Amino acid sequence: MPGKKYLTEQAATFLKFAMATTDPDIAAGFLDKAADLSARREEAPDASPRAPDVERPKG
């Protein structure tokens, strides 16, 4: 399953395509796809790297 960052980048790309086209039907399709990706982003796991757990030395 794609992570939040990937879905965000893809939605932004579709928004750029929608703004670049002069055909309103094509723009509407790009906007629908961007909205779909944005909705999926809310359910996606966060793939950000996390710091490892660190144990303190005893003694």
Biopython code that builds the backbone (N, CA, C, O; Angstrom):
import numpy as np
from Bio.PDB.StructureBuilder import StructureBuilder

atoms = [
    (1, "MET", "N", (0.846, -1.171, 0.000)),
    (1, "MET", "CA", (0.000, 0.000, 0.000)),
    (1, "MET", "C", (0.899, 1.244, 0.000)),
    (1, "MET", "O", (1.827, 1.339, 0.803)),
    (2, "PRO", "N", (0.625, 2.189, -0.892)),
    (2, "PRO", "CA", (1.428, 3.417, -0.943)),
    (2, "PRO", "C", (1.285, 4.244, 0.331)),
    (2, "PRO", "O", (0.244, 4.227, 0.987)),
    (3, "GLY", "N", (2.336, 4.957, 0.660)),
    (3, "GLY", "CA", (2.334, 5.798, 1.851)),
    (3, "GLY", "C", (1.748, 7.175, 1.581)),
    (3, "GLY", "O", (1.406, 7.516, 0.449)),
    (4, "LYS", "N", (1.642, 7.955, 2.649)),
    (4, "LYS", "CA", (1.056, 9.293, 2.556)),
    (4, "LYS", "C", (1.842, 10.212, 1.636)),
    (4, "LYS", "O", (1.261, 10.973, 0.863)),
    (5, "LYS", "N", (3.162, 10.137, 1.722)),
    (5, "LYS", "CA", (3.994, 11.024, 0.904)),
    (5, "LYS", "C", (3.773, 10.754, -0.586)),
    (5, "LYS", "O", (3.605, 11.690, -1.368)),
    (6, "TYR", "N", (3.774, 9.491, -0.975)),
    (6, "TYR", "CA", (3.575, 9.127, -2.377)),
    (6, "TYR", "C", (2.213, 9.611, -2.871)),
    (6, "TYR", "O", (2.115, 10.212, -3.941)),
    (7, "LEU", "N", (1.172, 9.351, -2.098)),
    (7, "LEU", "CA", (-0.174, 9.751, -2.517)),
    (7, "LEU", "C", (-0.300, 11.267, -2.604)),
    (7, "LEU", "O", (-0.983, 11.777, -3.492)),
    (8, "THR", "N", (0.344, 11.988, -1.704)),
    (8, "THR", "CA", (0.327, 13.449, -1.738)),
    (8, "THR", "C", (1.001, 13.965, -3.003)),
    (8, "THR", "O", (0.489, 14.868, -3.665)),
    (9, "GLU", "N", (2.152, 13.384, -3.335)),
    (9, "GLU", "CA", (2.875, 13.805, -4.541)),
    (9, "GLU", "C", (2.066, 13.512, -5.803)),
    (9, "GLU", "O", (2.038, 14.323, -6.729)),
    (10, "GLN", "N", (1.413, 12.363, -5.837)),
    (10, "GLN", "CA", (0.617, 12.004, -7.011)),
    (10, "GLN", "C", (-0.599, 12.923, -7.152)),
    (10, "GLN", "O", (-0.941, 13.331, -8.262)),
    (11, "ALA", "N", (-1.249, 13.247, -6.042)),
    (11, "ALA", "CA", (-2.396, 14.160, -6.089)),
    (11, "ALA", "C", (-1.961, 15.532, -6.592)),
    (11, "ALA", "O", (-2.666, 16.156, -7.385)),
    (12, "ALA", "N", (-0.809, 16.000, -6.137)),
    (12, "ALA", "CA", (-0.290, 17.300, -6.588)),
    (12, "ALA", "C", (-0.001, 17.275, -8.085)),
    (12, "ALA", "O", (-0.247, 18.259, -8.782)),
    (13, "THR", "N", (0.511, 16.168, -8.573)),
    (13, "THR", "CA", (0.788, 16.042, -10.016)),
    (13, "THR", "C", (-0.507, 16.131, -10.813)),
    (13, "THR", "O", (-0.556, 16.823, -11.831)),
    (14, "PHE", "N", (-1.554, 15.444, -10.369)),
    (14, "PHE", "CA", (-2.829, 15.510, -11.085)),
    (14, "PHE", "C", (-3.427, 16.913, -11.039)),
    (14, "PHE", "O", (-4.061, 17.344, -12.002)),
    (15, "LEU", "N", (-3.233, 17.628, -9.936)),
    (15, "LEU", "CA", (-3.713, 19.010, -9.876)),
    (15, "LEU", "C", (-2.974, 19.892, -10.877)),
    (15, "LEU", "O", (-3.578, 20.759, -11.508)),
    (16, "LYS", "N", (-1.670, 19.673, -11.024)),
    (16, "LYS", "CA", (-0.896, 20.432, -12.017)),
    (16, "LYS", "C", (-1.393, 20.129, -13.425)),
    (16, "LYS", "O", (-1.530, 21.034, -14.248)),
    (17, "PHE", "N", (-1.662, 18.858, -13.701)),
    (17, "PHE", "CA", (-2.187, 18.483, -15.017)),
    (17, "PHE", "C", (-3.538, 19.153, -15.261)),
    (17, "PHE", "O", (-3.799, 19.637, -16.362)),
    (18, "ALA", "N", (-4.398, 19.183, -14.240)),
    (18, "ALA", "CA", (-5.720, 19.792, -14.379)),
    (18, "ALA", "C", (-5.604, 21.273, -14.707)),
    (18, "ALA", "O", (-6.376, 21.805, -15.505)),
    (19, "MET", "N", (-4.633, 21.931, -14.085)),
    (19, "MET", "CA", (-4.465, 23.363, -14.335)),
    (19, "MET", "C", (-3.815, 23.634, -15.693)),
    (19, "MET", "O", (-3.969, 24.722, -16.248)),
    (20, "ALA", "N", (-3.099, 22.664, -16.219)),
    (20, "ALA", "CA", (-2.372, 22.858, -17.474)),
    (20, "ALA", "C", (-3.236, 22.617, -18.710)),
    (20, "ALA", "O", (-2.928, 23.131, -19.785)),
    (21, "THR", "N", (-4.301, 21.853, -18.573)),
    (21, "THR", "CA", (-5.119, 21.526, -19.740)),
    (21, "THR", "C", (-6.204, 22.581, -19.978)),
    (21, "THR", "O", (-6.658, 23.248, -19.047)),
    (22, "THR", "N", (-6.601, 22.714, -21.227)),
    (22, "THR", "CA", (-7.670, 23.651, -21.569)),
    (22, "THR", "C", (-9.002, 22.928, -21.797)),
    (22, "THR", "O", (-10.041, 23.566, -21.967)),
    (23, "ASP", "N", (-8.961, 21.598, -21.797)),
    (23, "ASP", "CA", (-10.180, 20.813, -21.993)),
    (23, "ASP", "C", (-10.849, 20.600, -20.631)),
    (23, "ASP", "O", (-10.274, 19.942, -19.764)),
    (24, "PRO", "N", (-12.049, 21.142, -20.431)),
    (24, "PRO", "CA", (-12.693, 21.030, -19.129)),
    (24, "PRO", "C", (-13.027, 19.586, -18.726)),
    (24, "PRO", "O", (-13.030, 19.264, -17.538)),
    (25, "ASP", "N", (-13.306, 18.728, -19.692)),
    (25, "ASP", "CA", (-13.603, 17.325, -19.364)),
    (25, "ASP", "C", (-12.352, 16.612, -18.850)),
    (25, "ASP", "O", (-12.416, 15.839, -17.894)),
    (26, "ILE", "N", (-11.237, 16.874, -19.482)),
    (26, "ILE", "CA", (-9.967, 16.266, -19.035)),
    (26, "ILE", "C", (-9.589, 16.836, -17.669)),
    (26, "ILE", "O", (-9.161, 16.092, -16.787)),
    (27, "ALA", "N", (-9.742, 18.130, -17.488)),
    (27, "ALA", "CA", (-9.427, 18.755, -16.200)),
    (27, "ALA", "C", (-10.281, 18.145, -15.093)),
    (27, "ALA", "O", (-9.782, 17.893, -13.996)),
    (28, "ALA", "N", (-11.550, 17.909, -15.365)),
    (28, "ALA", "CA", (-12.445, 17.307, -14.371)),
    (28, "ALA", "C", (-11.975, 15.904, -14.010)),
    (28, "ALA", "O", (-12.039, 15.509, -12.846)),
    (29, "GLY", "N", (-11.503, 15.151, -14.999)),
    (29, "GLY", "CA", (-10.975, 13.813, -14.723)),
    (29, "GLY", "C", (-9.742, 13.865, -13.837)),
    (29, "GLY", "O", (-9.606, 13.068, -12.909)),
    (30, "PHE", "N", (-8.849, 14.796, -14.119)),
    (30, "PHE", "CA", (-7.660, 14.949, -13.284)),
    (30, "PHE", "C", (-8.037, 15.361, -11.858)),
    (30, "PHE", "O", (-7.453, 14.871, -10.891)),
    (31, "LEU", "N", (-9.010, 16.257, -11.733)),
    (31, "LEU", "CA", (-9.440, 16.683, -10.401)),
    (31, "LEU", "C", (-10.095, 15.535, -9.622)),
    (31, "LEU", "O", (-9.903, 15.414, -8.412)),
    (32, "ASP", "N", (-10.858, 14.708, -10.310)),
    (32, "ASP", "CA", (-11.462, 13.543, -9.654)),
    (32, "ASP", "C", (-10.385, 12.593, -9.144)),
    (32, "ASP", "O", (-10.476, 12.082, -8.028)),
    (33, "LYS", "N", (-9.374, 12.362, -9.960)),
    (33, "LYS", "CA", (-8.289, 11.470, -9.558)),
    (33, "LYS", "C", (-7.520, 12.065, -8.373)),
    (33, "LYS", "O", (-7.165, 11.339, -7.445)),
    (34, "ALA", "N", (-7.262, 13.365, -8.393)),
    (34, "ALA", "CA", (-6.571, 14.020, -7.285)),
    (34, "ALA", "C", (-7.388, 13.901, -6.000)),
    (34, "ALA", "O", (-6.829, 13.656, -4.930)),
    (35, "ALA", "N", (-8.692, 14.073, -6.097)),
    (35, "ALA", "CA", (-9.560, 13.952, -4.923)),
    (35, "ALA", "C", (-9.548, 12.519, -4.388)),
    (35, "ALA", "O", (-9.534, 12.309, -3.175)),
    (36, "ASP", "N", (-9.554, 11.543, -5.282)),
    (36, "ASP", "CA", (-9.502, 10.139, -4.879)),
    (36, "ASP", "C", (-8.201, 9.835, -4.139)),
    (36, "ASP", "O", (-8.210, 9.173, -3.102)),
    (37, "LEU", "N", (-7.091, 10.320, -4.674)),
    (37, "LEU", "CA", (-5.796, 10.084, -4.032)),
    (37, "LEU", "C", (-5.722, 10.781, -2.673)),
    (37, "LEU", "O", (-5.148, 10.243, -1.727)),
    (38, "SER", "N", (-6.296, 11.961, -2.580)),
    (38, "SER", "CA", (-6.310, 12.677, -1.305)),
    (38, "SER", "C", (-7.123, 11.920, -0.258)),
    (38, "SER", "O", (-6.734, 11.874, 0.909)),
    (39, "ALA", "N", (-8.226, 11.336, -0.655)),
    (39, "ALA", "CA", (-9.048, 10.553, 0.266)),
    (39, "ALA", "C", (-8.305, 9.297, 0.710)),
    (39, "ALA", "O", (-8.370, 8.915, 1.878)),
    (40, "ARG", "N", (-7.606, 8.660, -0.208)),
    (40, "ARG", "CA", (-6.834, 7.464, 0.140)),
    (40, "ARG", "C", (-5.668, 7.799, 1.054)),
    (40, "ARG", "O", (-5.245, 6.966, 1.855)),
    (41, "ARG", "N", (-5.145, 9.018, 0.937)),
    (41, "ARG", "CA", (-4.009, 9.437, 1.759)),
    (41, "ARG", "C", (-4.378, 9.417, 3.240)),
    (41, "ARG", "O", (-3.539, 9.096, 4.082)),
    (42, "GLU", "N", (-5.617, 9.754, 3.563)),
    (42, "GLU", "CA", (-6.055, 9.781, 4.957)),
    (42, "GLU", "C", (-5.985, 8.403, 5.606)),
    (42, "GLU", "O", (-5.788, 8.300, 6.817)),
    (43, "GLU", "N", (-6.145, 7.351, 4.819)),
    (43, "GLU", "CA", (-6.143, 5.989, 5.337)),
    (43, "GLU", "C", (-4.781, 5.319, 5.219)),
    (43, "GLU", "O", (-4.582, 4.231, 5.761)),
    (44, "ALA", "N", (-3.844, 5.948, 4.522)),
    (44, "ALA", "CA", (-2.549, 5.336, 4.246)),
    (44, "ALA", "C", (-1.635, 5.396, 5.461)),
    (44, "ALA", "O", (-1.737, 6.296, 6.296)),
    (45, "PRO", "N", (-0.733, 4.410, 5.540)),
    (45, "PRO", "CA", (0.238, 4.450, 6.645)),
    (45, "PRO", "C", (1.272, 5.547, 6.395)),
    (45, "PRO", "O", (1.555, 5.911, 5.254)),
    (46, "ASP", "N", (1.814, 6.052, 7.468)),
    (46, "ASP", "CA", (2.872, 7.046, 7.360)),
    (46, "ASP", "C", (4.190, 6.302, 7.226)),
    (46, "ASP", "O", (4.598, 5.595, 8.148)),
    (47, "ALA", "N", (4.854, 6.450, 6.102)),
    (47, "ALA", "CA", (6.086, 5.719, 5.825)),
    (47, "ALA", "C", (7.327, 6.510, 6.225)),
    (47, "ALA", "O", (8.431, 6.186, 5.787)),
    (48, "SER", "N", (7.163, 7.535, 7.042)),
    (48, "SER", "CA", (8.298, 8.342, 7.470)),
    (48, "SER", "C", (9.244, 7.497, 8.318)),
    (48, "SER", "O", (8.799, 6.671, 9.115)),
    (49, "PRO", "N", (10.532, 7.702, 8.147)),
    (49, "PRO", "CA", (11.470, 6.949, 8.983)),
    (49, "PRO", "C", (11.342, 7.380, 10.436)),
    (49, "PRO", "O", (11.103, 8.551, 10.732)),
    (50, "ARG", "N", (11.501, 6.440, 11.317)),
    (50, "ARG", "CA", (11.393, 6.710, 12.746)),
    (50, "ARG", "C", (12.729, 6.395, 13.417)),
    (50, "ARG", "O", (13.468, 5.508, 12.989)),
    (51, "ALA", "N", (13.008, 7.125, 14.447)),
    (51, "ALA", "CA", (14.240, 6.884, 15.195)),
    (51, "ALA", "C", (14.149, 5.533, 15.891)),
    (51, "ALA", "O", (13.090, 5.161, 16.397)),
    (52, "PRO", "N", (15.253, 4.805, 15.918)),
    (52, "PRO", "CA", (15.216, 3.504, 16.605)),
    (52, "PRO", "C", (15.132, 3.694, 18.116)),
    (52, "PRO", "O", (15.561, 4.712, 18.659)),
    (53, "ASP", "N", (14.577, 2.706, 18.766)),
    (53, "ASP", "CA", (14.541, 2.730, 20.232)),
    (53, "ASP", "C", (15.968, 2.574, 20.746)),
    (53, "ASP", "O", (16.732, 1.749, 20.244)),
    (54, "VAL", "N", (16.305, 3.342, 21.712)),
    (54, "VAL", "CA", (17.658, 3.301, 22.270)),
    (54, "VAL", "C", (17.563, 2.941, 23.748)),
    (54, "VAL", "O", (16.818, 3.558, 24.509)),
    (55, "GLU", "N", (18.331, 1.935, 24.131)),
    (55, "GLU", "CA", (18.377, 1.548, 25.537)),
    (55, "GLU", "C", (19.556, 2.233, 26.203)),
    (55, "GLU", "O", (20.640, 2.325, 25.625)),
    (56, "ARG", "N", (19.345, 2.707, 27.406)),
    (56, "ARG", "CA", (20.437, 3.319, 28.162)),
    (56, "ARG", "C", (21.236, 2.213, 28.853)),
    (56, "ARG", "O", (20.670, 1.240, 29.352)),
    (57, "PRO", "N", (22.543, 2.379, 28.871)),
    (57, "PRO", "CA", (23.350, 1.361, 29.557)),
    (57, "PRO", "C", (23.042, 1.358, 31.051)),
    (57, "PRO", "O", (22.844, 2.408, 31.663)),
    (58, "LYS", "N", (23.007, 0.173, 31.616)),
    (58, "LYS", "CA", (22.740, 0.029, 33.055)),
    (58, "LYS", "C", (24.042, 0.190, 33.823)),
    (58, "LYS", "O", (25.098, -0.277, 33.395)),
    (59, "GLY", "N", (23.946, 0.849, 34.944)),
    (59, "GLY", "CA", (25.109, 0.906, 35.823)),
    (59, "GLY", "C", (25.730, 2.177, 35.937)),
    (59, "GLY", "O", (26.718, 2.319, 36.657)),
]
sb = StructureBuilder()
sb.init_structure("model")
sb.init_model(0)
sb.init_chain("A")
sb.init_seg("    ")
for serial, (resi, resn, name, xyz) in enumerate(atoms, 1):
    if name == "N":
        sb.init_residue(resn, " ", resi, " ")
    sb.init_atom(name, np.array(xyz, "f"), 0.0, 1.0, " ", f" {name:<3s}", serial, name[0])
structure = sb.get_structure()
